[in-house]
Amino acid sequence: MSQPSEASPAVRELRLVVTAADYEQALHFYRDVLGLPERAAFASPDGRVTILEAGRATLEIADPGHADFIDEVEVGRRVAGHLRVAFQVDDSAVTTAELAAAGAEVIAEPVRTPWNSLNSRLEAPGGLQLTLFTELGEGGEVGEGGEVGAGGEVGQAGGGGAVGDPATE
């Protein structure tokens, strides 16, 4: 298969479809609490679907060894299945608390990763395991609106020199 040109990508959108037994709970959680804007909603004779905007999407392919490493860093043990959804947010600590108050189960509180982000892990409505991540700068501190400021450590210190993990940081 030939490489698509930048002017005409072969894939225009990544859409992750979640079948949630409790549709209303999942919709409230992702739209109203996490803040994903509603793009469209449709109904069929036996059901409903709502499409939510989730910012820029990437598809991250990890081998089992690297998936084990990510779980070890974020949670301390292997917990994810073959699919996990990562959202970059302005402040992963604040968003973790908000989502927990809305019904998500916190698997791991935010920790600083070797790739210099602040990551937490949650079990969310619809049966999804979520990573919330906030990119940190050299100072390692999250400021207002997700801006990085100089200062002390945030969360658990990670080792330096690790290969970055761009989509799940």
Backbone torsions as a table, in degrees:
resi	resn	phi	psi	omega
1	MET	NA	135.1	-179.2
2	SER	-78.7	157.6	179.3
3	GLN	-74.9	132.2	176.3
4	PRO	-71.5	148.8	177.4
5	SER	-76.6	160.5	178.6
6	GLU	-64.9	-28.3	-179.5
7	ALA	-75.0	-23.5	-176.7
8	SER	-138.7	77.2	-179.5
9	PRO	-67.7	147.5	-179.9
10	ALA	-69.0	-34.1	178.9
11	VAL	-114.3	127.8	-176.9
12	ARG	-99.3	-22.3	-177.4
13	GLU	-156.3	140.1	170.7
14	LEU	-100.8	123.4	179.9
15	ARG	-122.4	116.7	176.7
16	LEU	-93.7	120.9	-177.5
17	VAL	-103.9	123.4	-178.9
18	VAL	-113.5	124.4	174.4
19	THR	-92.7	112.5	-175.8
20	ALA	-112.2	123.5	177.9
21	ALA	-59.9	-39.4	176.1
22	ASP	-104.0	83.3	-175.5
23	TYR	-58.4	-46.1	-177.4
24	GLU	-62.5	-43.0	178.9
25	GLN	-63.1	-45.8	-179.5
26	ALA	-64.4	-43.1	179.6
27	LEU	-61.9	-46.6	178.5
28	HIS	-59.1	-45.6	-177.6
29	PHE	-61.3	-53.0	-174.5
30	TYR	-77.2	-39.6	-178.0
31	ARG	-82.7	-52.5	-170.2
32	ASP	-85.1	-34.6	-177.9
33	VAL	-94.1	-53.1	179.5
34	LEU	-71.9	-26.4	174.0
35	GLY	90.0	25.0	177.3
36	LEU	-77.0	120.4	-177.9
37	PRO	-66.0	143.3	179.2
38	GLU	-80.4	125.9	177.2
39	ARG	-91.7	-44.3	-177.1
40	ALA	-161.4	160.7	175.9
41	ALA	-143.4	141.8	-177.7
42	PHE	-138.0	155.1	177.4
43	ALA	-128.3	146.5	173.1
44	SER	-117.6	174.2	179.4
45	PRO	-56.6	-28.6	-175.6
46	ASP	-120.2	14.4	-177.9
47	GLY	-177.5	-174.7	-177.6
48	ARG	-140.9	158.2	173.4
49	VAL	-144.1	141.3	174.0
50	THR	-126.7	132.8	178.8
51	ILE	-101.3	123.0	-178.4
52	LEU	-111.7	139.3	175.4
53	GLU	-75.2	135.7	-179.3
54	ALA	-128.2	29.1	179.4
55	GLY	72.0	-158.4	179.6
56	ARG	-70.5	140.5	-180.0
57	ALA	-114.4	145.9	171.2
58	THR	-135.0	157.8	173.8
59	LEU	-113.1	116.2	-178.4
60	GLU	-103.5	124.5	178.3
61	ILE	-107.2	121.8	-179.5
62	ALA	-123.7	142.9	172.9
63	ASP	-81.6	164.6	-176.0
64	PRO	-55.9	-35.0	179.8
65	GLY	-65.1	-41.7	179.3
66	HIS	-74.1	-35.4	175.5
67	ALA	-61.2	-40.6	175.7
68	ASP	-60.3	-43.3	-179.3
69	PHE	-62.1	-46.1	179.6
70	ILE	-60.0	-46.4	178.6
71	ASP	-61.5	-40.9	179.4
72	GLU	-61.2	-43.9	-179.9
73	VAL	-66.6	-48.1	-172.9
74	GLU	-80.2	-33.2	-170.8
75	VAL	-122.7	-30.3	-177.6
76	GLY	102.1	-4.3	178.8
77	ARG	-165.0	166.2	179.3
78	ARG	-74.4	120.7	-179.2
79	VAL	-132.7	-23.3	-174.3
80	ALA	-82.6	150.5	170.9
81	GLY	-81.7	-154.0	-178.8
82	HIS	-79.4	-7.4	-179.0
83	LEU	-132.9	132.1	176.3
84	ARG	-144.1	141.5	-178.6
85	VAL	-107.4	131.0	179.7
86	ALA	-114.4	131.6	176.7
87	PHE	-117.7	127.1	171.6
88	GLN	-82.4	126.0	-178.7
89	VAL	-127.5	163.6	-179.2
90	ASP	-66.2	-38.3	-177.7
91	ASP	-145.4	100.3	-174.5
92	SER	-65.0	-30.6	179.3
93	ALA	-67.2	-46.8	179.8
94	VAL	-65.7	-46.1	-179.0
95	THR	-64.6	-37.1	176.1
96	THR	-58.7	-46.4	179.4
97	ALA	-63.3	-41.2	179.5
98	GLU	-63.8	-43.7	-178.6
99	LEU	-70.7	-34.7	176.0
100	ALA	-64.0	-41.2	178.3
101	ALA	-65.0	-23.9	-179.6
102	ALA	-94.2	6.8	173.8
103	GLY	115.8	-5.3	177.2
104	ALA	-75.3	149.0	175.6
105	GLU	-95.4	123.1	178.8
106	VAL	-78.0	118.7	176.8
107	ILE	-87.2	-39.5	178.5
108	ALA	-149.8	131.9	175.7
109	GLU	-67.3	164.0	-179.4
110	PRO	-57.4	135.3	175.4
111	VAL	-131.5	150.7	175.5
112	ARG	-81.2	130.8	-175.6
113	THR	-97.0	163.9	175.3
114	PRO	-63.4	-20.6	178.6
115	TRP	-95.5	18.3	170.2
116	ASN	63.4	52.3	170.7
117	SER	-135.2	164.1	178.4
118	LEU	-107.2	110.8	-171.3
119	ASN	-118.2	141.8	170.8
120	SER	-127.5	166.9	-179.7
121	ARG	-132.9	134.8	-179.7
122	LEU	-136.3	154.5	168.3
123	GLU	-102.0	120.0	-170.4
124	ALA	-114.0	164.7	175.5
125	PRO	-54.3	147.4	-177.2
126	GLY	87.7	5.1	176.9
127	GLY	74.6	20.8	-180.0
128	LEU	-94.8	139.1	169.8
129	GLN	-93.9	127.1	-175.9
130	LEU	-112.7	141.6	163.1
131	THR	-108.2	128.4	170.0
132	LEU	-103.8	129.8	-179.5
133	PHE	-134.1	143.5	175.4
134	THR	-124.4	124.3	178.6
135	GLU	-69.3	134.2	177.2
136	LEU	-109.0	152.7	177.3
137	GLY	-98.4	-163.5	-178.0
138	GLU	-60.3	-34.8	-179.6
139	GLY	-74.1	-20.2	177.3
140	GLY	74.0	20.9	-177.8
141	GLU	-124.9	141.1	177.7
142	VAL	-95.9	127.4	178.7
143	GLY	-104.1	-169.3	179.2
144	GLU	-58.7	138.1	177.9
145	GLY	66.0	20.1	178.4
146	GLY	83.1	4.0	179.4
147	GLU	-70.7	148.2	-178.3
148	VAL	-93.8	134.7	177.3
149	GLY	-122.8	167.2	176.6
150	ALA	-75.5	151.7	176.3
151	GLY	149.4	-159.8	-169.7
152	GLY	-80.9	-174.1	-178.2
153	GLU	-70.6	148.0	174.5
154	VAL	-119.4	125.0	178.9
155	GLY	67.5	-149.0	-176.4
156	GLN	-89.8	132.8	180.0
157	ALA	-72.8	135.7	176.8
158	GLY	-105.3	166.2	178.8
159	GLY	-74.9	153.1	-179.2
160	GLY	-87.5	165.4	172.0
161	GLY	80.1	7.3	178.6
162	ALA	-76.2	152.0	176.2
163	VAL	-68.5	135.6	-178.7
164	GLY	-65.7	159.5	-179.7
165	ASP	-132.3	81.7	-164.0
166	PRO	-59.5	-40.4	-173.5
167	ALA	-83.9	-22.3	-178.7
168	THR	-115.8	18.0	178.1
169	GLU	-65.1	NA	NA
